[in-house]
Amino acid sequence: MYTLDELAGMTEGSVQSLLFPEEPLKLYLPIKYTLEAGGKRIRPLIALASCGMFNDDATQAVNIAMGIEVFHNFTLLHDDIMDNADIRRGRPTVHKTWDNNTAILSGDAMIIYAYELISKCEPVILGRILNIFNSVAMGVCQGQQYDMDFETSDKVTIPDYMEMIRLKTAVLLAGAAQMGAVAGGASDENSQKMYDFGIALGLGFQLQDDILDTYGDPATFGKNIGGDIDCNKKTFLLIKALETAVKEDKKKLVSLINGRNHDKNEKFQSVKEIYDRCGVKEAARAEIGKYHNQAVAILDSIGVPEEKKSAMREVVKILIKRDR
């Protein structure tokens, strides 16, 4: 049985032990820069905690966990270019520190390295692990495309949005949980349950991210708040406000979204005031509660000793209540 602190230590130690060549410097230095910035490491932690639920040796999933973490960080490099983001984890993004081409190429190298790490799992499960990872990776790309499509669409519904974040965010958490379970020797039924658990957890995780981007504290969030509003991102908050706002608020919100000459800070404050009047933060929290309950119910249904679930239960609590 592992405690959450033990798994966190294993995760961080494994990340810091990843080795990259010294040359070409501009290919590998941005990768090191990205990985050393820390972050929540939640995806590898989920993989290790899931493995530990079914196996006394969670190190069986270390290479898988590291592959997932490297892949996740690759997506951040490319996402930050697409979003023209300045700050990630409290530091300038890779494309701002170097340039777009460097961030693209270093990200590409990270994909290859992620596959190299994942392929180091036990040969008997390699085919299954790669099938899960390939499905997850393609889902993330599909979700990112939907996210970009939504920026120019005025017909995005809450179900549309939930499907997009299922792909862009939740499938990677789900894949981490499922691959960790497979590495730990879980049955097909239990590994599928861990995937379903990860989907519920991931949906709640992204909804919390939506809230934090508008209502979070920049000092703890790790990046500037208001980015979603500035870029007119179709988040749960915006879609819900457009659905529920009274006539004058809806008219003003549409004007703010479609306008090009609004002062950034004034736009943020105006949109936030409309969100407050519509109660969208409370609506999002209610949805988070629903997915939290789903995740807990799935964990409850898995027939392993309760003490083996303790680390994963702690992960759930941290993600649902996080402020960064």
Secondary structure, DSSP 8 states (H G I E B T S, - for coil): ---HHHHHHHHHHHHHT----SSSHHHHHHHHHHHHT----HHHHHHHHHHHHH-S-GGGGHHHHHHHHHHHHHHHHHHHHHHT--EETTEE-HHHHS-HHHHHHHHHHHHHHHHHHHTTS-HHHHHHHHHHHHHHHHHHHHHHHHHHHHTT-S---HHHHHHHHIIIIIHHHHHHHHHHHHHTT--HHHHHHHHHHHHHHHHHHHHHHHHHHHHS-HHHHSS-TTHHHHTT---HHHHHHHHH--HHHHHHHHHHHH-SS--HHHHHHHHHHHHHHHTHHHHHHHHHHHHHHHHHHHHHHS-S-GGGGHHHHHHHHHHHH---
